Amino acid sequence: MAILALAVFLALSGIALMLGFLLNQFHWVLVVVPGLALILAVIASVVATKPLKSERFPELKAQIDSDAQALRTVS
């Protein structure tokens, strides 16, 4: 998601730059629209770098650990 948002930001920035030069005037929308895509890319990057919670299926993990311990004692 972050890479897609970054690609959208780059595309919209290029389009805004071309429109700014073509029309020879500056409008606030030419900054806001690519800025929203950049904010989305930053948020997606922050969410993607957060570590995952590993407390899923604690009973299953405990059962696998006890089975592995039992197999170690048998061999």
Distance bins in CASP14 RR format, pairs under 12 A and 6 or more apart:
PFRMAT RR
TARGET T0000
AUTHOR 0000-0000-0000
RMODE 2
METHOD distances of the structure
MODEL  1
1 7 0 0 0 0 0 1 0 0 0 0 0
1 8 0 0 0 0 0 1 0 0 0 0 0
1 37 0 0 0 0 0 1 0 0 0 0 0
1 40 0 0 0 0 1 0 0 0 0 0 0
1 41 0 0 0 0 1 0 0 0 0 0 0
1 42 0 0 0 0 0 1 0 0 0 0 0
1 43 0 0 0 0 1 0 0 0 0 0 0
1 44 1 0 1 0 0 0 0 0 0 0 0
1 45 0 0 0 0 1 0 0 0 0 0 0
1 46 0 0 0 0 0 1 0 0 0 0 0
1 47 0 0 0 0 1 0 0 0 0 0 0
1 48 1 0 0 1 0 0 0 0 0 0 0
2 8 0 0 0 0 0 1 0 0 0 0 0
2 9 0 0 0 0 0 1 0 0 0 0 0
2 37 0 0 0 0 0 1 0 0 0 0 0
2 38 0 0 0 0 0 1 0 0 0 0 0
2 39 0 0 0 0 0 1 0 0 0 0 0
2 40 0 0 0 0 1 0 0 0 0 0 0
2 41 1 0 1 0 0 0 0 0 0 0 0
2 42 0 0 0 0 1 0 0 0 0 0 0
2 43 0 0 0 0 1 0 0 0 0 0 0
2 44 1 1 0 0 0 0 0 0 0 0 0
2 45 1 0 1 0 0 0 0 0 0 0 0
2 46 0 0 0 0 1 0 0 0 0 0 0
2 47 0 0 0 0 1 0 0 0 0 0 0
2 48 1 0 1 0 0 0 0 0 0 0 0
2 49 0 0 0 0 1 0 0 0 0 0 0
3 9 0 0 0 0 0 1 0 0 0 0 0
3 10 0 0 0 0 0 1 0 0 0 0 0
3 37 0 0 0 0 0 1 0 0 0 0 0
3 40 0 0 0 0 0 1 0 0 0 0 0
3 41 0 0 0 0 1 0 0 0 0 0 0
3 44 0 0 0 0 1 0 0 0 0 0 0
3 45 0 0 0 0 1 0 0 0 0 0 0
3 48 0 0 0 0 1 0 0 0 0 0 0
4 10 0 0 0 0 0 1 0 0 0 0 0
4 11 0 0 0 0 0 1 0 0 0 0 0
4 37 0 0 0 0 1 0 0 0 0 0 0
4 40 0 0 0 0 1 0 0 0 0 0 0
4 41 0 0 0 0 1 0 0 0 0 0 0
4 44 0 0 0 0 1 0 0 0 0 0 0
4 45 0 0 0 0 0 1 0 0 0 0 0
4 48 0 0 0 0 0 1 0 0 0 0 0
5 11 0 0 0 0 0 1 0 0 0 0 0
5 12 0 0 0 0 0 1 0 0 0 0 0
5 34 0 0 0 0 0 1 0 0 0 0 0
5 35 0 0 0 0 0 1 0 0 0 0 0
5 36 0 0 0 0 1 0 0 0 0 0 0
5 37 1 0 1 0 0 0 0 0 0 0 0
5 38 1 0 0 1 0 0 0 0 0 0 0
5 39 0 0 0 0 1 0 0 0 0 0 0
5 40 1 0 1 0 0 0 0 0 0 0 0
5 41 1 1 0 0 0 0 0 0 0 0 0
5 42 0 0 0 0 1 0 0 0 0 0 0
5 43 0 0 0 0 1 0 0 0 0 0 0
5 44 1 0 1 0 0 0 0 0 0 0 0
5 45 0 0 0 0 1 0 0 0 0 0 0
5 46 0 0 0 0 0 1 0 0 0 0 0
5 47 0 0 0 0 0 1 0 0 0 0 0
5 48 0 0 0 0 0 1 0 0 0 0 0
6 12 0 0 0 0 0 1 0 0 0 0 0
6 13 0 0 0 0 0 1 0 0 0 0 0
6 34 0 0 0 0 0 1 0 0 0 0 0
6 35 0 0 0 0 0 1 0 0 0 0 0
6 37 1 0 0 1 0 0 0 0 0 0 0
6 38 1 0 0 1 0 0 0 0 0 0 0
6 39 0 0 0 0 0 1 0 0 0 0 0
6 40 0 0 0 0 1 0 0 0 0 0 0
6 41 1 0 1 0 0 0 0 0 0 0 0
6 42 0 0 0 0 1 0 0 0 0 0 0
6 43 0 0 0 0 0 1 0 0 0 0 0
6 44 0 0 0 0 1 0 0 0 0 0 0
6 45 0 0 0 0 1 0 0 0 0 0 0
6 48 0 0 0 0 0 1 0 0 0 0 0
7 13 0 0 0 0 0 1 0 0 0 0 0
7 14 0 0 0 0 0 1 0 0 0 0 0
7 34 0 0 0 0 0 1 0 0 0 0 0
7 37 0 0 0 0 1 0 0 0 0 0 0
7 38 0 0 0 0 0 1 0 0 0 0 0
7 40 0 0 0 0 0 1 0 0 0 0 0
7 41 0 0 0 0 1 0 0 0 0 0 0
7 44 0 0 0 0 0 1 0 0 0 0 0
8 14 0 0 0 0 0 1 0 0 0 0 0
8 15 0 0 0 0 0 1 0 0 0 0 0
8 33 0 0 0 0 1 0 0 0 0 0 0
8 34 0 0 0 0 1 0 0 0 0 0 0
8 35 0 0 0 0 0 1 0 0 0 0 0
8 36 0 0 0 0 1 0 0 0 0 0 0
8 37 1 0 1 0 0 0 0 0 0 0 0
8 38 0 0 0 0 1 0 0 0 0 0 0
8 39 0 0 0 0 0 1 0 0 0 0 0
8 40 1 0 0 1 0 0 0 0 0 0 0
8 41 1 0 0 1 0 0 0 0 0 0 0
8 44 0 0 0 0 0 1 0 0 0 0 0
9 15 0 0 0 0 0 1 0 0 0 0 0
9 16 0 0 0 0 0 1 0 0 0 0 0
9 31 0 0 0 0 0 1 0 0 0 0 0
9 33 0 0 0 0 1 0 0 0 0 0 0
9 34 1 0 1 0 0 0 0 0 0 0 0
9 35 1 0 0 1 0 0 0 0 0 0 0
9 36 0 0 0 0 1 0 0 0 0 0 0
9 37 1 1 0 0 0 0 0 0 0 0 0
9 38 1 0 1 0 0 0 0 0 0 0 0
9 39 0 0 0 0 1 0 0 0 0 0 0
9 40 0 0 0 0 1 0 0 0 0 0 0
9 41 1 0 1 0 0 0 0 0 0 0 0
9 42 0 0 0 0 1 0 0 0 0 0 0
9 44 0 0 0 0 0 1 0 0 0 0 0
9 45 0 0 0 0 0 1 0 0 0 0 0
10 16 0 0 0 0 0 1 0 0 0 0 0
10 17 0 0 0 0 0 1 0 0 0 0 0
10 34 0 0 0 0 1 0 0 0 0 0 0
10 35 0 0 0 0 0 1 0 0 0 0 0
10 37 0 0 0 0 1 0 0 0 0 0 0
10 38 0 0 0 0 1 0 0 0 0 0 0
10 41 0 0 0 0 1 0 0 0 0 0 0
11 17 0 0 0 0 0 1 0 0 0 0 0
11 18 0 0 0 0 0 1 0 0 0 0 0
11 33 0 0 0 0 0 1 0 0 0 0 0
11 34 0 0 0 0 1 0 0 0 0 0 0
11 37 0 0 0 0 1 0 0 0 0 0 0
11 38 0 0 0 0 0 1 0 0 0 0 0
12 18 0 0 0 0 0 1 0 0 0 0 0
12 19 0 0 0 0 0 1 0 0 0 0 0
12 29 0 0 0 0 0 1 0 0 0 0 0
12 30 0 0 0 0 1 0 0 0 0 0 0
12 31 0 0 0 0 0 1 0 0 0 0 0
12 32 0 0 0 0 0 1 0 0 0 0 0
12 33 1 0 1 0 0 0 0 0 0 0 0
12 34 1 0 1 0 0 0 0 0 0 0 0
12 35 1 0 0 1 0 0 0 0 0 0 0
12 36 0 0 0 0 1 0 0 0 0 0 0
12 37 1 0 1 0 0 0 0 0 0 0 0
12 38 0 0 0 0 1 0 0 0 0 0 0
12 40 0 0 0 0 0 1 0 0 0 0 0
12 41 0 0 0 0 0 1 0 0 0 0 0
13 19 0 0 0 0 0 1 0 0 0 0 0
13 20 0 0 0 0 0 1 0 0 0 0 0
13 30 0 0 0 0 1 0 0 0 0 0 0
13 31 0 0 0 0 1 0 0 0 0 0 0
13 32 0 0 0 0 0 1 0 0 0 0 0
13 33 0 0 0 0 1 0 0 0 0 0 0
13 34 1 0 1 0 0 0 0 0 0 0 0
13 35 0 0 0 0 1 0 0 0 0 0 0
13 36 0 0 0 0 0 1 0 0 0 0 0
13 37 0 0 0 0 1 0 0 0 0 0 0
13 38 0 0 0 0 1 0 0 0 0 0 0
13 41 0 0 0 0 0 1 0 0 0 0 0
14 20 0 0 0 0 1 0 0 0 0 0 0
14 21 0 0 0 0 0 1 0 0 0 0 0
14 22 0 0 0 0 0 1 0 0 0 0 0
14 30 0 0 0 0 1 0 0 0 0 0 0
14 33 0 0 0 0 0 1 0 0 0 0 0
14 34 1 0 0 1 0 0 0 0 0 0 0
14 37 0 0 0 0 0 1 0 0 0 0 0
15 21 0 0 0 0 0 1 0 0 0 0 0
15 22 0 0 0 0 0 1 0 0 0 0 0
15 29 0 0 0 0 0 1 0 0 0 0 0
15 30 0 0 0 0 1 0 0 0 0 0 0
15 33 0 0 0 0 1 0 0 0 0 0 0
15 34 0 0 0 0 1 0 0 0 0 0 0
15 37 0 0 0 0 0 1 0 0 0 0 0
16 22 0 0 0 0 0 1 0 0 0 0 0
16 23 0 0 0 0 0 1 0 0 0 0 0
16 26 0 0 0 0 1 0 0 0 0 0 0
16 27 0 0 0 0 1 0 0 0 0 0 0
16 28 0 0 0 0 0 1 0 0 0 0 0
16 29 0 0 0 0 1 0 0 0 0 0 0
16 30 1 0 1 0 0 0 0 0 0 0 0
16 31 1 0 0 1 0 0 0 0 0 0 0
16 32 0 0 0 0 1 0 0 0 0 0 0
16 33 1 0 0 1 0 0 0 0 0 0 0
16 34 1 0 1 0 0 0 0 0 0 0 0
16 35 0 0 0 0 1 0 0 0 0 0 0
16 36 0 0 0 0 0 1 0 0 0 0 0
16 37 0 0 0 0 0 1 0 0 0 0 0
16 38 0 0 0 0 0 1 0 0 0 0 0
17 23 0 0 0 0 0 1 0 0 0 0 0
17 26 0 0 0 0 0 1 0 0 0 0 0
17 30 0 0 0 0 1 0 0 0 0 0 0
17 31 0 0 0 0 0 1 0 0 0 0 0
17 34 0 0 0 0 1 0 0 0 0 0 0
18 24 0 0 0 0 0 1 0 0 0 0 0
18 30 0 0 0 0 1 0 0 0 0 0 0
19 25 0 0 0 0 1 0 0 0 0 0 0
19 26 0 0 0 0 1 0 0 0 0 0 0
19 27 0 0 0 0 1 0 0 0 0 0 0
19 29 0 0 0 0 1 0 0 0 0 0 0
19 30 1 0 0 1 0 0 0 0 0 0 0
19 31 0 0 0 0 0 1 0 0 0 0 0
19 33 0 0 0 0 0 1 0 0 0 0 0
19 34 0 0 0 0 0 1 0 0 0 0 0
20 26 1 0 0 1 0 0 0 0 0 0 0
20 27 1 0 0 1 0 0 0 0 0 0 0
20 28 0 0 0 0 0 1 0 0 0 0 0
20 29 0 0 0 0 0 1 0 0 0 0 0
20 30 1 0 0 1 0 0 0 0 0 0 0
20 31 0 0 0 0 0 1 0 0 0 0 0
21 30 0 0 0 0 0 1 0 0 0 0 0
22 30 0 0 0 0 0 1 0 0 0 0 0
23 29 0 0 0 0 0 1 0 0 0 0 0
23 30 0 0 0 0 1 0 0 0 0 0 0
27 33 0 0 0 0 0 1 0 0 0 0 0
28 34 0 0 0 0 0 1 0 0 0 0 0
28 35 0 0 0 0 0 1 0 0 0 0 0
29 35 0 0 0 0 0 1 0 0 0 0 0
29 36 0 0 0 0 0 1 0 0 0 0 0
31 37 0 0 0 0 0 1 0 0 0 0 0
31 38 0 0 0 0 0 1 0 0 0 0 0
32 38 0 0 0 0 0 1 0 0 0 0 0
32 39 0 0 0 0 0 1 0 0 0 0 0
33 39 0 0 0 0 0 1 0 0 0 0 0
33 40 0 0 0 0 0 1 0 0 0 0 0
34 40 0 0 0 0 0 1 0 0 0 0 0
34 41 0 0 0 0 0 1 0 0 0 0 0
35 41 0 0 0 0 1 0 0 0 0 0 0
35 42 0 0 0 0 1 0 0 0 0 0 0
35 43 0 0 0 0 0 1 0 0 0 0 0
36 42 0 0 0 0 0 1 0 0 0 0 0
36 43 0 0 0 0 0 1 0 0 0 0 0
37 43 0 0 0 0 0 1 0 0 0 0 0
37 44 0 0 0 0 0 1 0 0 0 0 0
38 44 0 0 0 0 0 1 0 0 0 0 0
38 45 0 0 0 0 0 1 0 0 0 0 0
39 45 0 0 0 0 0 1 0 0 0 0 0
39 46 0 0 0 0 0 1 0 0 0 0 0
40 46 0 0 0 0 0 1 0 0 0 0 0
40 47 0 0 0 0 0 1 0 0 0 0 0
41 47 0 0 0 0 0 1 0 0 0 0 0
41 48 0 0 0 0 0 1 0 0 0 0 0
42 48 0 0 0 0 0 1 0 0 0 0 0
42 49 0 0 0 0 0 1 0 0 0 0 0
43 49 0 0 0 0 0 1 0 0 0 0 0
43 50 0 0 0 0 0 1 0 0 0 0 0
44 50 0 0 0 0 0 1 0 0 0 0 0
54 61 0 0 0 0 1 0 0 0 0 0 0
55 61 0 0 0 0 1 0 0 0 0 0 0
55 62 0 0 0 0 0 1 0 0 0 0 0
57 63 0 0 0 0 1 0 0 0 0 0 0
57 64 0 0 0 0 1 0 0 0 0 0 0
57 65 0 0 0 0 0 1 0 0 0 0 0
58 64 0 0 0 0 0 1 0 0 0 0 0
58 65 0 0 0 0 0 1 0 0 0 0 0
59 65 0 0 0 0 0 1 0 0 0 0 0
59 66 0 0 0 0 0 1 0 0 0 0 0
60 66 0 0 0 0 0 1 0 0 0 0 0
60 67 0 0 0 0 0 1 0 0 0 0 0
61 67 0 0 0 0 0 1 0 0 0 0 0
61 68 0 0 0 0 0 1 0 0 0 0 0
62 68 0 0 0 0 0 1 0 0 0 0 0
62 69 0 0 0 0 0 1 0 0 0 0 0
63 69 0 0 0 0 0 1 0 0 0 0 0
63 70 0 0 0 0 0 1 0 0 0 0 0
64 70 0 0 0 0 0 1 0 0 0 0 0
64 71 0 0 0 0 0 1 0 0 0 0 0
65 71 0 0 0 0 0 1 0 0 0 0 0
65 72 0 0 0 0 0 1 0 0 0 0 0
66 72 0 0 0 0 0 1 0 0 0 0 0
66 73 0 0 0 0 0 1 0 0 0 0 0
67 73 0 0 0 0 0 1 0 0 0 0 0
67 74 0 0 0 0 0 1 0 0 0 0 0
68 74 0 0 0 0 0 1 0 0 0 0 0
68 75 0 0 0 0 0 1 0 0 0 0 0
69 75 0 0 0 0 0 1 0 0 0 0 0
END
